Amino acid sequence: MFSNSRVRNVRLKIRAGHLPLYAPTLLSTCFRNVVQLLAVVLTAATLAACAQSSVVNNKTALRAADRRTSLVADNAKRHFIKHTPAAGTKVASYGLASFYAEGQQTANGEKFDPSELTAAHPNLPFGTRLRVTNVANGRSVTVRINDRGPFVAGRSVDVSIAAAERIGIVEQGVAKVKLDVIH
């Protein structure tokens, strides 16, 4: 055990700026504990930052993948592959034809003239010559595509009233026709 004189001597040395022998070991232990605590805090902060950024990146990547998938699906719905026949090969199609007699301007910019042999088609190029044959009576007319339409489900072509009179569909309004691209 320590005597009172020795304790008093240590107190005097501490007041005078001298540390006892066991003080450096006490300071090094405190310093070591502080360093370890800082290391643990920095490690935890680093791991939290990594975990947070990977979660954000994964969500962003998943959203981008979902967008790409939906865009591909939308494009697949909107666009379809058209098979074009070899040069010189004529392809006939069948559909319903109707006629129209009124309008101000066609889709290609011309003024609509009901007395001309013209027609509206959803996707044939403007200027295409198309032979329209009424399947019921065999009468046909060659029209020039200058408009877009028809905008009624199930119909393939809208012809002018002059063309409709030639193939005999004015009375019934709609007829099954054969369509041949001429030029």
Phi, psi and omega in degrees: 000158180271146176270164181298326181292323180291319178297318179296322179296319179293319179297320180295321180293323180293318179294327182278356180100003177263137179257146176291171184297325183279351181295317179299323178291326177293316179295318180293326177293316178297316180299316179299317180295319179295317180297317179297319179297317177297320179297318179295316180296315179296320178297315180296318180295319178296314179297320179296319179294318178296315181297319181295314183292324179290326177294315180296315180296319179295319178296318180297317179297319179294318178297318180296319178296320177297319179297316180297318180297316181291325178294318178297318179295318179297317180294324178295325179288321185281323186247137176231157182279128176262130176266118179263137180288161178295158182302135178089350180271129179260136180241128178255147175227163181238148179187188178260136177246145173228178180226161177219148186237353183237152177159154181265309186218145179270171183294335179271004175101352179285157172282134181290130177235110183293344180273351178274158178269082182234170181206162175247133179224146184297325186217000175290145181296149176299141180093350180295135174269128186230126175270125180248118182244126177286119183294327184291321184241354177080000180283143182224161178213146176259125182241162176250131180283121178222008184213167177252146180143189353286155182255035176241130182302137176091351180260143184259326186209147172245122179255160177291164182296327178297317178291323179296321178295321181295324181262000173076045178243009184293318184293314181276340176087325181221143178211154175282131183228160173254134182245126178236126175281123181269309182201000000 
